[in-house]
Amino acid sequence: MGTHRRINVASGRSLEKLAHYSRAVRVGDVVLQSGTTAIDRGGNVRGVGDVAKQVETIMTIAEWSMGKAGGKLADVVRSRVYVTDVAVAVEAARALARYFRDARPAATLVQVNGLARPEQLVEIELDAVDGAGAAARRISSGRAIEDEFAYSRAVRVGDRVFVAGSTALNARGAVEGKGDMYRQTRSIMDTIFAALAQAGATREDLVYTKTYLTDLSGAADYARAWLEALGEVRPTSTLLGIPALIHPEMMIEIEAEAIVGASGSRRDIYTQQQREKPRGYARAVQVGDWIYVSGCTSMNAAGQPQAAGDWAAQYDLSVETIRWALEQAGATLDDVVRRRVFTVDGANVNRPHGAGPAGFAESCPTSLGCRIAGLARPELLVEVEVAAVKGAHAGIEWIAPDAADALDLRPR
């Protein structure tokens, strides 16, 4: 087991204590920023009705909290931007691009159904790797949109490759396979594989993916194309239904991560019936001390949803599957460094923050939560995914703001 310096940074917002998460976490040379909205320490939403001002507030918070963990915006290698209305997506992307003209991280931008409050227009999550600003290899596909919004198709740092959310948009600015989920998926997988090849990786090195579908009725066509493209490779996977992407003809967006050389050292973990394998993913993938866990739901070993209509029970069942997967890799929930919770729009969240089993109270990972259009089965209300680092629970350094530690939220 490796030694990983871990720092958990709190920003002073009350929800962090209740929901057991940190604003930023360092583990080894990686600094992760929680999904962050434009809420100040007093609980007020800054920039109501103005997505650019909300992005400025978010980035001020991110620069402060990542800095407390020893990270820099210049070293950001991935950004995820969730907007509640695709109409503000371009403005949000342009506002964020101001901060990343040099870093040019891999980027994902999608519309979700809702954030914690209706005034919140955007939530942003960031990953950084020490020294990436100077040492990263940034890969472009030649699409004009990458220059316009200051991001890369893929970023390689050391043996890690971060692939941006990829769509069927071609270099001419047109969407390949209009109205055809199968063709769009194959086009996206070709784009991802080309980026991996440019970065010196192969499809066998893929360890993590997330797929966003604007029409879940096309999931079977997506799955057919996915399986054909991947062959025997089984990364982790989370599949989410969302309302829209940045272009109305886009039906699907996929982001990915690879570790160069993982093909020879990876351990793919499956539940007892291995129902994941024919569906094209692993329950978890372990490479070294890092463990990536697919989105987990209340589905049982026979592939049947449990606890119909009960969000809290489904959440707890999801966490129990995560716990099991981590145990197979010799890790625990206390080693989790990132958690994401996706709740179906309209689901009744029937338990307040802080109630129920406190599975993450000791680890307080970074966190993201939002409302989405749907999951793989209509009975499912919530899906939870995590990343963990074996041994990361040991010797956590906790950093909290004090009275003299002012966080300036004025737009700059």
C-alpha positions as CSV (number, residue, x, y, z in Angstrom):
1,M,0.0,0.0,0.0
2,G,1.3,3.4,-0.9
3,T,1.6,6.5,1.3
4,H,-0.7,9.3,0.3
5,R,-0.7,12.6,2.0
6,R,-4.4,13.6,2.5
7,I,-5.8,17.0,3.3
8,N,-9.5,17.7,3.8
9,V,-10.4,21.4,3.4
10,A,-13.7,22.8,4.9
11,S,-15.0,26.2,3.7
12,G,-17.2,26.9,6.6
13,R,-20.5,26.2,4.9
14,S,-22.9,24.4,7.2
15,L,-24.0,21.8,4.7
16,E,-20.5,20.3,4.6
17,K,-20.7,19.1,8.2
18,L,-24.2,17.9,7.8
19,A,-23.6,15.9,4.6
20,H,-20.1,14.8,5.6
21,Y,-18.0,16.2,2.7
22,S,-15.1,18.6,2.2
23,R,-14.8,21.5,-0.1
24,A,-11.5,20.3,-1.4
25,V,-9.4,17.2,-0.9
26,R,-5.7,16.5,-1.6
27,V,-4.6,12.9,-1.9
28,G,-1.0,12.4,-3.0
29,D,-0.4,14.8,-5.9
30,V,-4.1,15.1,-6.8
31,V,-6.4,17.9,-5.6
32,L,-10.1,17.5,-6.0
33,Q,-12.7,20.3,-5.7
34,S,-16.3,19.4,-4.7
35,G,-19.1,20.4,-7.0
36,T,-19.3,24.0,-6.0
37,T,-22.1,26.6,-6.5
38,A,-22.3,30.3,-5.9
39,I,-23.2,30.1,-2.2
40,D,-21.3,32.1,0.3
41,R,-20.6,31.2,4.0
42,G,-23.8,32.9,5.0
43,G,-25.9,30.6,2.8
44,N,-26.6,33.3,0.2
45,V,-26.6,32.6,-3.5
46,R,-24.3,35.2,-5.2
47,G,-25.2,36.4,-8.7
48,V,-28.8,35.4,-8.8
49,G,-29.9,35.4,-12.4
50,D,-26.4,35.9,-13.7
51,V,-24.5,32.8,-14.6
52,A,-21.2,34.6,-15.4
53,K,-21.2,36.1,-11.9
54,Q,-22.0,32.7,-10.4
55,V,-19.0,31.2,-12.3
56,E,-16.8,34.0,-10.9
57,T,-18.0,33.2,-7.3
58,I,-17.4,29.5,-7.8
59,M,-13.9,30.0,-9.1
60,T,-13.1,32.3,-6.3
61,I,-14.1,29.6,-3.8
62,A,-12.3,27.0,-5.8
63,E,-9.0,29.0,-6.0
64,W,-9.2,29.5,-2.2
65,S,-10.1,25.9,-1.2
66,M,-7.8,24.2,-3.6
67,G,-5.1,26.6,-2.6
68,K,-5.6,25.5,1.1
69,A,-4.8,22.0,-0.1
70,G,-1.7,23.1,-1.9
71,G,-3.3,23.1,-5.4
72,K,-3.5,25.7,-8.2
73,L,-6.0,26.5,-10.8
74,A,-3.1,26.4,-13.3
75,D,-2.8,22.7,-12.6
76,V,-6.5,21.8,-13.3
77,V,-6.7,18.9,-15.7
78,R,-10.5,18.4,-15.7
79,S,-13.6,20.5,-15.3
80,R,-17.2,19.4,-15.1
81,V,-19.9,22.1,-15.6
82,Y,-23.5,21.3,-14.8
83,V,-26.0,24.0,-15.8
84,T,-29.7,24.0,-15.1
85,D,-30.6,25.6,-18.4
86,V,-28.7,24.9,-21.6
87,A,-29.6,28.4,-22.7
88,V,-26.9,29.7,-20.3
89,A,-24.3,27.0,-21.2
90,V,-22.3,29.1,-23.6
91,E,-22.2,32.1,-21.3
92,A,-21.1,29.8,-18.4
93,A,-18.4,28.1,-20.6
94,R,-17.0,31.5,-21.7
95,A,-16.9,32.8,-18.1
96,L,-15.0,29.6,-17.1
97,A,-12.6,29.8,-20.1
98,R,-11.2,33.1,-18.7
99,Y,-9.6,31.0,-15.9
100,F,-8.2,28.3,-18.1
101,R,-6.6,29.9,-21.2
102,D,-3.3,28.2,-20.3
103,A,-4.4,25.2,-18.4
104,R,-6.9,24.0,-21.0
105,P,-8.3,21.1,-19.0
106,A,-10.4,18.3,-20.3
107,A,-14.0,19.6,-19.9
108,T,-17.6,18.3,-19.7
109,L,-20.6,20.5,-19.9
110,V,-24.2,19.2,-19.7
111,Q,-27.6,20.3,-18.5
112,V,-29.1,18.7,-15.4
113,N,-32.6,19.0,-14.1
114,G,-31.8,20.9,-10.9
115,L,-29.3,21.9,-8.2
116,A,-29.9,22.3,-4.5
117,R,-31.7,25.7,-4.9
118,P,-33.6,27.1,-7.9
119,E,-31.4,30.2,-7.9
120,Q,-28.3,28.1,-8.6
121,L,-27.7,28.1,-12.3
122,V,-24.4,26.2,-12.4
123,E,-22.3,23.8,-10.4
124,I,-18.6,23.2,-11.2
125,E,-16.3,20.3,-10.2
126,L,-12.5,20.4,-10.7
127,D,-9.6,18.0,-10.7
128,A,-6.0,19.1,-10.5
129,V,-2.6,17.4,-10.5
130,D,0.5,19.0,-9.1
131,G,2.7,20.4,-11.8
132,A,0.2,19.8,-14.6
133,G,0.4,23.5,-15.6
134,A,3.9,23.0,-16.8
135,A,4.2,19.3,-17.5
136,A,0.8,18.2,-18.9
137,R,0.5,17.2,-22.5
138,R,-2.7,18.7,-24.0
139,I,-4.3,17.0,-26.9
140,S,-6.6,18.8,-29.4
141,S,-8.9,17.2,-31.9
142,G,-8.9,20.3,-34.1
143,R,-12.5,21.3,-33.3
144,A,-12.9,25.1,-33.1
145,I,-15.0,24.7,-30.0
146,E,-12.0,23.6,-28.0
147,D,-10.2,26.9,-28.7
148,E,-13.3,29.0,-28.1
149,F,-13.8,27.5,-24.7
150,A,-10.2,26.9,-23.7
151,Y,-10.2,23.2,-23.2
152,S,-8.4,20.1,-24.5
153,R,-9.8,16.9,-25.9
154,A,-7.5,15.1,-23.5
155,V,-4.8,15.9,-21.0
156,R,-2.0,13.6,-20.0
157,V,-0.1,14.0,-16.8
158,G,2.4,11.3,-15.9
159,D,0.5,8.0,-16.6
160,R,-3.0,9.5,-16.2
161,V,-5.1,10.6,-19.2
162,F,-8.2,12.7,-18.7
163,V,-10.6,12.7,-21.8
164,A,-13.1,15.5,-22.1
165,G,-16.8,14.9,-22.5
166,S,-17.0,13.9,-26.1
167,T,-19.9,14.2,-28.5
168,A,-20.5,13.4,-32.1
169,L,-19.6,17.0,-33.2
170,N,-17.1,16.8,-36.0
171,A,-14.3,19.2,-37.0
172,R,-16.7,21.1,-39.3
173,G,-19.1,21.8,-36.5
174,A,-21.8,19.4,-37.5
175,V,-23.2,16.5,-35.5
176,E,-22.6,13.1,-37.0
177,G,-25.5,10.6,-37.0
178,K,-28.4,13.0,-36.4
179,G,-31.2,11.2,-34.6
180,D,-29.1,8.0,-34.4
181,M,-27.9,7.0,-31.0
182,Y,-25.9,4.0,-32.3
183,R,-23.9,6.2,-34.8
184,Q,-23.3,9.0,-32.4
185,T,-22.0,6.5,-29.8
186,R,-19.6,4.9,-32.3
187,S,-18.4,8.4,-33.4
188,I,-17.7,9.4,-29.8
189,M,-15.8,6.2,-29.1
190,D,-13.7,6.7,-32.1
191,T,-12.9,10.3,-30.8
192,I,-12.0,8.9,-27.4
193,F,-9.8,6.2,-28.8
194,A,-8.0,8.7,-31.1
195,A,-7.4,10.9,-28.1
196,L,-6.0,8.0,-26.1
197,A,-3.7,7.0,-28.9
198,Q,-2.4,10.5,-29.2
199,A,-1.7,10.4,-25.4
200,G,0.1,7.1,-25.6
201,A,-2.7,5.0,-24.1
202,T,-5.0,2.3,-25.5
203,R,-8.6,1.4,-24.9
204,E,-7.4,-1.4,-22.6
205,D,-6.1,1.4,-20.3
206,L,-9.6,2.8,-19.8
207,V,-10.6,2.8,-16.1
208,Y,-13.5,5.2,-15.8
209,T,-16.3,6.5,-18.0
210,K,-19.5,8.5,-17.5
211,T,-22.2,8.7,-20.1
212,Y,-25.0,11.3,-20.4
213,L,-28.0,10.5,-22.6
214,T,-30.7,13.0,-23.6
215,D,-33.1,10.1,-24.4
216,L,-32.9,7.0,-22.3
217,S,-35.2,5.2,-24.8
218,G,-32.0,5.0,-26.9
219,A,-30.1,3.2,-24.2
220,A,-30.2,-0.2,-26.1
221,D,-28.6,1.3,-29.2
222,Y,-26.0,3.0,-27.1
223,A,-25.2,-0.3,-25.3
224,R,-24.8,-2.1,-28.6
225,A,-22.4,0.5,-30.0
226,W,-20.6,0.6,-26.6
227,L,-20.0,-3.1,-26.5
228,E,-18.8,-3.2,-30.1
229,A,-16.3,-0.4,-29.5
230,L,-14.9,-1.7,-26.2
231,G,-14.6,-5.4,-27.0
232,E,-13.4,-7.1,-23.9
233,V,-12.4,-3.9,-22.0
234,R,-14.5,-3.2,-18.9
235,P,-14.1,0.3,-17.4
236,T,-16.3,1.6,-14.6
237,S,-19.4,3.3,-15.9
238,T,-22.2,5.6,-14.8
239,L,-25.2,6.2,-17.1
240,L,-27.3,9.2,-16.6
241,G,-30.4,10.6,-18.3
242,I,-30.2,14.4,-18.7
243,P,-32.5,17.0,-20.4
244,A,-30.1,18.4,-23.0
245,L,-26.6,19.0,-24.3
246,I,-25.1,22.1,-25.7
247,H,-26.3,21.4,-29.3
248,P,-30.0,20.2,-29.8
249,E,-28.9,17.4,-32.2
250,M,-26.5,15.9,-29.6
251,M,-28.0,12.8,-28.0
252,I,-25.0,11.6,-26.0
253,E,-21.8,12.8,-24.3
254,I,-19.1,10.5,-22.8
255,E,-16.1,11.4,-20.6
256,A,-13.3,9.0,-19.7
257,E,-10.1,8.5,-17.9
258,A,-7.3,6.1,-18.6
259,I,-4.0,5.1,-16.9
260,V,-1.2,4.3,-19.2
261,G,-0.2,0.7,-18.6
262,A,-3.3,-0.2,-16.7
263,S,-4.0,-3.0,-19.3
264,G,-1.2,-5.0,-17.6
265,S,-1.9,-4.2,-14.0
266,R,-5.6,-3.5,-13.6
267,R,-8.0,-5.6,-11.5
268,D,-11.6,-5.5,-12.6
269,I,-14.1,-6.3,-9.8
270,Y,-17.6,-7.7,-10.4
271,T,-20.5,-8.6,-8.2
272,Q,-21.3,-12.3,-7.7
273,Q,-23.5,-12.8,-10.7
274,Q,-21.2,-10.6,-12.9
275,R,-24.2,-9.0,-14.4
276,E,-22.1,-5.9,-15.2
277,K,-19.7,-7.8,-17.6
278,P,-22.2,-8.4,-20.5
279,R,-23.3,-4.8,-20.1
280,G,-19.8,-3.5,-20.8
281,Y,-18.5,-2.3,-17.5
282,A,-17.0,-3.5,-14.2
283,R,-18.4,-2.7,-10.7
284,A,-15.0,-1.4,-9.8
285,V,-11.5,-1.1,-11.3
286,Q,-8.4,-1.0,-9.2
287,V,-5.0,0.2,-10.5
288,G,-2.4,0.5,-7.8
289,D,-4.0,2.2,-4.8
290,W,-6.7,4.0,-6.8
291,I,-10.2,2.4,-7.0
292,Y,-12.8,3.6,-9.3
293,V,-16.4,2.4,-8.5
294,S,-19.2,2.5,-11.1
295,G,-22.4,4.3,-10.3
296,C,-24.3,2.0,-7.8
297,T,-28.0,1.8,-7.3
298,S,-30.5,-0.4,-5.4
299,M,-30.3,-3.2,-8.0
300,N,-29.8,-6.6,-6.4
301,A,-27.6,-9.5,-7.6
302,A,-30.5,-10.7,-9.8
303,G,-30.7,-7.3,-11.5
304,Q,-33.9,-6.2,-9.8
305,P,-34.5,-2.7,-8.3
306,Q,-35.1,-2.8,-4.6
307,A,-36.9,-0.3,-2.2
308,A,-39.3,1.1,-4.8
309,G,-40.3,4.7,-4.1
310,D,-37.9,5.0,-1.1
311,W,-35.0,7.3,-1.9
312,A,-33.3,6.9,1.5
313,A,-33.4,3.1,1.3
314,Q,-32.1,3.1,-2.3
315,Y,-29.3,5.5,-1.3
316,D,-28.3,3.2,1.6
317,L,-28.4,0.1,-0.7
318,S,-26.1,2.0,-3.2
319,V,-23.6,2.7,-0.4
320,E,-23.6,-0.9,0.7
321,T,-22.7,-2.0,-2.8
322,I,-19.9,0.6,-2.8
323,R,-18.7,-0.7,0.6
324,W,-18.6,-4.3,-0.8
325,A,-16.7,-3.3,-3.9
326,L,-14.1,-1.4,-1.9
327,E,-13.7,-4.3,0.4
328,Q,-12.8,-6.5,-2.5
329,A,-10.0,-4.1,-3.2
330,G,-8.8,-4.0,0.4
331,A,-10.3,-0.5,1.0
332,T,-13.1,1.0,3.1
333,L,-15.5,3.9,2.8
334,D,-13.0,5.8,4.9
335,D,-10.7,5.7,1.9
336,V,-13.2,7.4,-0.4
337,V,-11.9,10.8,-1.8
338,R,-14.8,11.6,-4.1
339,R,-18.5,11.0,-4.0
340,R,-21.3,11.9,-6.5
341,V,-25.0,11.5,-5.9
342,F,-27.4,11.7,-8.8
343,T,-31.1,11.9,-7.9
344,V,-34.0,11.6,-10.4
345,D,-36.0,14.7,-10.8
346,G,-39.2,14.5,-8.9
347,A,-38.0,11.9,-6.4
348,N,-38.9,12.6,-2.8
349,V,-35.7,12.9,-0.8
350,N,-37.2,11.4,2.3
351,R,-34.4,12.0,4.7
352,P,-32.6,15.2,5.7
353,H,-28.8,15.6,5.5
354,G,-27.1,14.1,8.5
355,A,-29.8,11.5,9.2
356,G,-29.3,7.8,8.5
357,P,-26.1,5.7,8.3
358,A,-23.0,8.0,8.4
359,G,-21.0,6.1,5.8
360,F,-18.7,9.0,4.9
361,A,-18.4,10.7,8.3
362,E,-14.8,9.6,8.8
363,S,-13.6,10.4,5.2
364,C,-15.6,13.5,4.3
365,P,-14.7,13.2,0.6
366,T,-15.4,15.9,-2.0
367,S,-19.0,15.6,-3.2
368,L,-21.4,16.6,-5.9
369,G,-25.1,16.2,-6.0
370,C,-27.7,17.2,-8.6
371,R,-31.1,16.2,-10.1
372,I,-31.2,14.3,-13.4
373,A,-33.8,13.2,-15.8
374,G,-33.6,9.5,-15.2
375,L,-31.5,6.4,-14.6
376,A,-31.2,3.0,-16.4
377,R,-34.5,1.7,-14.9
378,P,-37.6,3.8,-14.1
379,E,-37.8,2.4,-10.6
380,L,-34.4,3.8,-9.7
381,L,-34.3,7.1,-7.8
382,V,-30.7,7.6,-7.0
383,E,-27.2,6.5,-8.2
384,V,-24.0,7.0,-6.2
385,E,-20.4,6.7,-7.6
386,V,-17.1,7.1,-5.8
387,A,-13.4,7.1,-6.2
388,A,-11.1,5.9,-3.4
389,V,-7.5,5.6,-2.7
390,K,-6.4,2.6,-0.6
391,G,-5.0,3.8,2.7
392,A,-6.1,7.4,2.2
393,H,-8.0,7.3,5.6
394,A,-4.7,7.3,7.5
395,G,-3.5,10.6,9.0
396,I,-6.0,13.0,7.4
397,E,-5.0,16.6,7.9
398,W,-8.1,18.7,8.5
399,I,-8.1,22.4,7.5
400,A,-11.0,24.7,8.5
401,P,-11.3,28.4,8.0
402,D,-10.8,30.7,11.0
403,A,-11.9,34.2,11.6
404,A,-8.8,35.7,10.1
405,D,-9.1,33.5,7.0
406,A,-11.2,35.8,4.8
407,L,-12.6,34.5,1.5
408,D,-13.1,37.4,-0.9
409,L,-16.2,36.7,-3.0
410,R,-16.2,39.9,-4.8
411,P,-16.1,39.5,-8.7
412,R,-12.7,40.2,-10.1
